[in-house]
Amino acid sequence: MKTDITQRVRDLRTYLEAHGLAAYIFPSTDPHYSEYPPAHWKTREWFSGFDGSAGTAVVTLRDAALWTDSRYFLAAKEQLDGTPFRLMKERIEGTPSVAEWLAAVLPPDSRVGIDGWTSSVDDIRTLEQELMRRGIHLDVAENPADTLWAGRPPIPDTPVRIQPLEYAGRSMAEKLALIREAMAARQADGLILTALDEIAWTLNLRGTDVHCTPVFVAYMLIAPTRCTLYVNKVKLTAEVSAYLTEAGVEARAYEDIAGDIRQFQGRRMMLDPGSVNFMLSNAIPAGCAAEEAPSPVAMLKAVKCPAEVEGYRRAMLRDGVAMAKFLRWLKPAVEAGGQTELSICRKLDELRGEQPLYRGNSFDTIAGYAAHGAVVHYEPTPETDTPLRPEGLLLLDSGAQYDDGTTDLTRTIALGPVTEEERHDYTLVLKGHIRLALAKFPQGCSGTQLDACARYAMWQDGINFLHGTGHGVGSCLCVHEGPHQIRMNYMPAPLLPYMTVTNEPGIYRAGRHGVRIENTQLILPYKETEFGKFLRFDPLTLCPIDKAPIDWTMLDKEEIAWLNQYHRRVYDQLSPLLDDEHSTWLQEATSPHYF
């Protein structure tokens, strides 16, 4: 494989010379700015060999580098070893930006290429300005993969299905009315939608074009009296076609979007420059003003309606049953021998598959034993698969897609005796998780203002983690959903009632172990006072938190009380759905600790 990467880079350099380019930039995105693009658009992975979800590859005529964030430092180091690429650790002191590095390795007036279909308006503008200041020219150019990638996977053409109203909660007509209200407030008579989850949510449709995410490849153009879906029509069954026609939505070919934008007769086209690709923005005719603003769909989708909230609760119950059965099985199976990281993933998939409305995983399961737990987004492969022993820590991050909800949870499990360092780190992470879960906060504050709750205890020991602390979760949609997040760097999106958000602090010690504890939470009203409205978190996830590795002397009474209360809730809701054997196990797993 690494030999293939070296040859691909050689071929790419020949291509660049023939096209008068000194370098080419490959982001991780597709034309829809997806976090997980379909295989057709995984050009960065094809050229570099790095398969993480975030990263940028840059190839010059003589050098190559790949930038990624802290989640992937260890994995990227391994995957890039033996290839022409050097690893650039983002947000680490001393790491140059892409523009800084290009200016250092290229002569002045060099031309650097990038694909305008897979780069947002904001990305192109920012990069162009940064390069221009350093005497480098950015060219929006054809993607070399279009020529060099033999056997490239096609754009998916799998069928689309209707999301029942009992799970969606609002009809397509209701959602379009809300979107048009937001357009009118901006005096916009057109809106370009490119984000696949926003399109799926608006139309109450789901698909299978993206791994682990029930969306489909399409664009939308919404006007005050018209709505057009741009999609490969082979994807539309007779039922879906009739459904769209009845709602007044016209279906046109996926490739027609740019041409139709060029012919748009309106005065103001609304688009989100952070997600709409450069080529579509560039197609807006001269007589039409571009109204750049965040997509109104993102916030509408993030605030869940009552039917979606109830769907989450039902999905979490079924997922909790699967997790209880899995955890009951896990330790005896490891003690008996023969279990590996991959074998336990298969067992968990099997147990989830027994649950009604199951559609598959919401992401590839992270099962990291011992040192693998320190690789934040580690996924076991046949080459890395490690046997499990009845000792040390297993980090298990997993989730499922159900018709009525999406789950995402992490548990770190002691498979047997643990070291004092492992126990200390586990308890620090648990303290951070509980402190964030207990937070009460003013409506409208951002997740950044709450992030320190999860980190404070570990900061006192000089420990930190570099990934985000929380993200939204879609309703039978993307497991990572914005616009709100909980993280150290400033994210301005407000936290509002009935948003979902995860709570997942962690500690990672390279070569030794990793710890993360994650619940998906619902934001609920707390109280209203003379100082305004206040909110709280309500855990949706129903799964025991392993008590074996806890150093109880490190938890205060309020933290122990929260854990006891949470475990009581888990037992009360799951035990009626379990047989006697599993219910007895769950009673012990959730038994209270007295202080």
N, C-alpha and C positions, 0 to 999 in steps of 0.2 A: 504493500500500500504506500509506504513512504517513498519507494522508488517511483511509483506512479505520480506522486505529488511533485517530485523533482522534475520529471519529464513534463508535466503540465506547466510548471513554471517556465521551463525552457521554451515550450511552445508559445506560451503567453508572451514572453519577451520577443520572440520572432514576430508575433502579431503586433506588439506595440511599436517595434521599429518600422514595420510596414505601414503603420497608420500615423506615424509622426508623433507618438506619445512617449513621454519619458517614464510614465508610471500609470497605474490604474488602481482605483480604490473600490473595494468590494465590501459594502455593509452587509448586515445580516438580514435585511428586510426584503420584502416583496412589494409589488405595486400597492398593497393594502396596508403597509406598515405593520404587518402581523408580527407578533412575538415569535410564533412558531410557523414559518412559511411552509407551504407545500414543497415537496421535493424538487419541483421544476425550478424554483427560484433559489435553491440552496447553493448559489454559485460560490459564495465565500467558503463554504465547507468543501466544495468540490476542488477548488484550487489549493486550499491550505491543509485539508485533512482534519481541521479542528471542528468538532461537532457541537460545541456549546451553543446555547440559544442567543448569546450576546457576544459581539465581537466585530472588529473591522480588520480586514486583510488589505495590505498595500504591497504591490509588487512594482519595483523599478527595474531598469535594465540590468542592474547589478546587485540589488539587495531586495529583501522581503521582510516584512514585519507584520505581526498580528497583535492588536490591542484587545484586551478583554478585562472584565472586572474581577474582584476578589473571589467571587463564587467559583471561578474557573481557573485560578492561578495554577493549582496543582495538576488538574486535568490537562490544561493547555500545555504545560511544560512537558508532560509525557507525550502528548500527541504531536507536538511540533518537533520533538527531538529527532534528529536525523533528516529533517526537511530543510529547505532553504530559509524557513521563517524563523525570526527571532521573536521572543515573547516581550510584549510591552504591557506592563502592569498599570492599568488605568487608576488614576487618583492616588498613586503612590509618588511621594516626593522624588524628583529626579527623572520621572518618566515624561518624555516629550509628547506633545500632542501630535496628531497626524500631520498637521500643517508645519509644526516646528521641525519634525523629523524630515519631512520632504524638503524643506528649505535647507536643511543641513546636508542632505545627500545628493541634491540635484543642483545643476548649474542654473543661474538666473535665466528667466524667460522660458523655462521648461513648461511643457503642456502636460497636464495630468487629467486623465479621463475618469468619468463616473457615469453611471446609468441613471438617467432622469426618471425612468419608470420606477425604480426601486429606491429612490431618495426623495424625502419630503421637501417641500418648499423651504422650510426653515433650515434643513440640513444643507441644501445647496447654497443658500444665501450665506450662512455662517461660514461654511468651508471656503466659498469663493472669496469672501472678505479677508479671511485669515491668510489664504494663499496670496492674494493680491498684495497685501501689506509686505509680503516676503518676496515679491517679484516672481511668483509662480502663477501660471494661468490655469484655470479650471475649465475643462471642456466637457459639456454634456454630450457623451459619445455612445455609440453602440456598445452593448455589453459583449466582450470577447467570448463569453460562454455561448452566445448565439452561434458562433462559428466553430469554436474549439471543442465543445462538449458533445462528443459522439454518444449516442444512446441516452440523451437527456430525457428524464421522465416528462411525459406530457402534462399539460395543465389538467387537473382532475375533472372528470365529467360524471361523477357519481350522482344519483338522484337526490332530489331535495324532498323533505317531508314537512308536513304542517305540524306546528307545535299546538296542541289542543288549548283552547281558551281556558280550560279549568286549571292549566299550569301557567299559562302566560298572564292571565289576570286582566289584561286589557286587549281589546280588539285592535286589529291593524288600523281601522278608521280612527279609533280614539288616539292611538299613538301618532298617526299622521297629523291629526288636529293639534296635538301638543307641539309637534315639531313646527308646524306652520305658524303657530302663535309665536314661537321663538324667532322664526324668520321675519315675521311682520314687525317684531320689536326692533329688528335690525334693518328694516325697510329692504329686505332682500326678496327678490322674486325668483330665486333659484338657490338650491343647496346641493353641493356635491358630497356624497357619502362614499367613502372608500373602505372604511374599517369593516371587516367582515362580521364582527359580532354586532356592530350597530345596525347593519343591514338585516341580519338574522332576527335581531330583537324587534326592529320596526315592523317587519313583515310577518312576524310569528312563524318563521320557517327555520328549519334546521337541516344540516347536511353532514357529510363525512369527509370533506375535502382536506381537512387539516388533522394531523395525528392528534388524537385525544381531545379534540375540540370540535363540537358539533356545528360547524359553520360551513359555508360554501363560497366559492369564488364568484364574486359579482361586484358591480358598482351600482349606485343609485343616483338619480337626478330628480330632485323633488321641486316642484313649482306650486304656486297657489292652487291651481286646478288640475295639475297633471302630476303623475308619478311614473317614472320609467325605471325598470330593472334591467340592467345590462348583464346578461348571463348566457352561457352556452345553453341553447334551448333544449338540447338533448337531456339536460338535467331535470327538466320540468315534466313530471308525469301529467296525465290527463286531469287528475284531481287537483294538482297544484296549479296548472294552467287555468282551470275553471275558477279556482279560488282567487287567483290574481285578477282575472278578467272581471269577476263579480265586484271586486273591490276597486276597480278602475285603474289597476296598475298594468301598464303596457310592458311587455317583455321584448327586448331587442338584443341583438348579438353583443356579446361581451366586448368585441373589438370596436363597436360603433360609438363608444362613449366620447372619445376625443373629437370625432367629427361632429357629433351632435352639440358638443359644447361650443365648437367653432361657429355653429349656426344659431346659437342661442340668441333670442330676440329681446331678452329682458335687460333691465338697466343695472342690476346689482346681483352678482353671484356670490353667495356665501360659501366659504370653505375654511377648513381648519388647516393652517399652514404647517402645523406640527405633525399632521398625518397624511394629508392629501399629497400625492406625488407631484413632482415638478412638472411633468409633461402635461398633466391635466390642467394644472394652473396656467401653464403657458398657452393652452388652447383657448382660454377665455378671450373673446373678440375685443378689439380695441374700443368699441362703443359700450362695453359693459364693464362696470367697476367691480373690482374684487373686494368683497367685504370679508376680511380675515378675522376670524374669531374661533374660539373653541367650539367644537361640534356640540350643538344642544342635546344630541342624542346621548352623549356620554353621561351627563348628569341625570337625565331622565331615566336611563337604564340602571344607574348605580343606586338610585333610591327605589327600594323594592315595594311593590304593591302587596296588599294582604294575601292574595293567592300565592304569590311567590314566596312570601315569608312562611306560609303554611307548607308550601312545597319543600322548602329547606328543612323544616322540622320533621316532615315525614321521611325525607331522604336521609337525614342524619340518624333517625331511628334505625332504618334498615342498614345503614353503614355501620352504626354502632353494634348491631347484632353480628355483622360479619367480623368486625374487629374483636369483639369479645370471644367469639369462637376461635379466631386466629390466635389471640394471646393465650387462651386456655391451652391451645395445642402446642405453642411455640417452645416453651422451656423443656417440657418432657421430651419433645421431638429432638431438641438439640442435645439433651443429655443421652438420648438413645443413640446418637451419632448418625452421620450420613447427610446432615442438612448443610446447605450452602446458602449464600446470598441469593442466588437465582432460584433455588428450590423453594425458599420461603416466599419469594415473590409469586411463584406459580400457585402456591397454596392460598395466598391471600386473594389472588385473582379468582381462583376457584370458589372461594367462600363468598366473595362479592357477586360472582356470577349467579349464585343461587337466589339472590335478592330480586324481588319484582322491580320492573322498570329500569333495570341496569342496562347501561349502554356502553360500558367499557371504562377504562381508567381516565381520569382527568389530566394525568401526566404520567410519564414513565416512573415507576416506583423507584425511590432512592432507598436502597438497603445497604448501608455501609457499616461493616463490622470492624471494630477496633480502629486501626489507622485509616481505613477507608471512610470512616465517619467524619474525618477531618476534611475530606474533599466535599465542599458544600453541595454541589450538584452531581455527586457521584452516582452513576448507574452501573450496576454489575453487568459484565459481559462474559462470554465464555472464556475470554483471555484473562480477565481479572477476578473471576468468581472465586470466592474464598470460603473454605469450610468454616462452619461456626462451632465454637467450643463453649462448654459451660463455664465461661468466665468472661469478664469484660463487658463492654457496652456495644449494643447494636442500635444504630440510628435508622429509623424507619419512617420515611416521609412518603405518604401515598394519598390517593384520592380517587373518587369515582364520579362518573357522569350517570345521573339518573334522569328520567324524563322530567321529573319535578324538582330537580336541584343538583347542585355540584358540591362535592365535598373535598376538603383539603385538610389533612391533619398530620402531625408528626409526633411520634413517641420515641423516646430513647429508653431502651430496655436493658436491664442488667441480666445477662444470661447466666450469671453465677457471681462469685466474689469479684469485687471491684477494688481498685487502688484508692488510696486516700485522695489523690489528685482527681481521679474520676468522680469520686463522691462529692468533693468540694465543688468542682465545676458543675456537676449536675444540679446541686442545690442552689448555686448562684443563678443558673438559668431558670430554675423553678421560681426563685424569688422574683426575678425579673418578669416572668410570665404572670405571676400572681399580682404584682404591683401594677402592671398595666391593666390586667383584668379588673382590678378594684377602682380604677380611675373614674372620677366624676369630673366633667369638664363642660365649659360653656358651648352652647350650640354655635357652630360656625368656626371654631378654632380648627387649625390644620393638624394633620397627623404629626408633623415635625414638632409641634409644641408638646406632644405627649411622649415622644420617642424616649426621652430620658428616663421615664418611669421604668422601662424595661431594662435599661442599661445601668442604672445608678449603682446597684449592689456590686456588679462586676467591675465598674469603674473604680470602686474603692480598693480593689485588688490589682488595679492597673491592667485590667482585661477589657477587651472590646471585640465587637464583630463588625464586619464591613458591609454586610448585606442589609437590606431593608428589614424592618421589624414587622410590617404588616401591609397587606394589599387587599383590595376588594376581590370578591369571588362572584362570578356570574351565575345566573339562574339557568342551568343546562346550557351554559355558554363557556367563555374563557375562564380558566381557573385563576388567572391573573387579570383583574379588572380594575380600571381606573375610573375617574381621574384621581381619586384620593389615595393616599398611601401614608404609612407611618414609617418614617426613616429620618436619619440624621440630617441629610441635606434638604434644604427648604423645598417643600411641596405645598403650594398655596391652596390647593383644592380643599374646601371646607368639609368637615365631618358633619353629617346630617342624620336625623332619625331615619331608621330603616335601611341604612347602608349596611352591607356586610364588610368585615375587615378581619384579616387574620392577626394572630398574636403569636410571634415565633422568634423570640430571642435565641441566641446560640453561642457556644464557645467551641473553638476548633483548634486543636493542638496537632500540628503537622507531624505525621509519623506515629502518633499515639492514639488519639481518640477524638470524637466529635460528640457534642450534645446539642440537641434542639428539642424544644417542646412547643407544639403548635395546636391551637384551637382556632376554628372559624367562629367569629362573634357577630352578633347583630347589635347595631347601635339603637338604643331605645331612649325615650324621654325619661328623665330622672325626676326633676322638679322645676317649678318656675317660682322665682323669688323676685324681689324688687330689683335684683341685679341681672335679671334675664332668665332665659331658658337654659337648663343644664341637662346633660346627657350621661348615659352610662352604657357599659357593655354587658351583653347577655350571651353566654356561651351557647353556640348551636351544637358544636361537636359533643358527642356522647361516647367517651372512651376513657377507661381508667388511666391515670397517670401512675407510672410505676413507683411504688413507695420504697422498694428495696434499696435504691442507691441514695436515699435522702439522708443528709446529716440534719437530724431534727433540731439540734442545738443552734443551727443557723437560721431557723425560721422563727418569726415572732408569733404571738398569739393570733393576730389578725390574719396572717398568712396561713397558719394551720387551720383556722376556722374556715377560711375560703376553700381550702382543699377538702376539708370534711364536707362542707356544704355541696361542693361540686360533685364529689363522689356519691353523696346521698342522691343527688339528682340523677346521676348516671345509673345507679342501681334501681331507683324507683321507676325509671322510664324503660330500661332495657330488660329487667328481670321478668316481667310478664310475657316477654316475647321469646324467652329462652327455656330450654328444658331444665330439669332439676340439676343435672350435672353441671351445666354451664352457669346456671343461676347461683349454685353453691359456690363455684369458683369466683363469680363476680362479687358475691357478698364479701368474701375475704379480700379480694382485690380493692374493694372500695370501703373497707371497714375504717372507722374513724381513728385518728391518733389523738390521744388525750394528753393534755398539758397541765 
